[in-house]
């Protein structure tokens, strides 16, 4: 099984609510950072993909909260690609504090044409280009491409 992608970040004071824990909506931002950094490592800079006429947009997100993170905690955002479909990529990302799982997220992104997005039309789904699929395989779990 390939090693997961890990991105570390420190919780900032402004990301916490009055109870001193990370406000729940901030996890979406954390996971977006982790996904973007995984993408940069596996595929390349996001803008290069966009310049080639491809973008990926979030189609679905699930979050399971297990324990709170607090100001100054260092979180390891551990990501792996669990499905590479025809047009969609499903990623699981865990927010870990040491060995403790705090939050688990499952994201599904869909490949779309930047040409339809730019014109204001509904996003036109695209098949995942081979150059993206090849890059993401590095962090894909076994069976991620099974039919």
HELIX and SHEET records of a PDB file:
HELIX    1   1 UNK A   13  UNK A   15  5                                   3    
HELIX    2   2 UNK A   26  UNK A   42  1                                  17    
HELIX    3   3 UNK A   46  UNK A   51  1                                   6    
HELIX    4   4 UNK A  114  UNK A  118  1                                   5    
HELIX    5   5 UNK A  130  UNK A  136  1                                   7    
HELIX    6   6 UNK A  137  UNK A  139  5                                   3    
SHEET    1   A 5 UNK A   5  UNK A  10  0                                        
SHEET    2   A 5 UNK A  74  UNK A  84 -1                                        
SHEET    3   A 5 UNK A  88  UNK A  97 -1                                        
SHEET    4   A 5 UNK A 100  UNK A 113 -1                                        
SHEET    5   A 5 UNK A  54  UNK A  65 -1                                        
END                                                                             
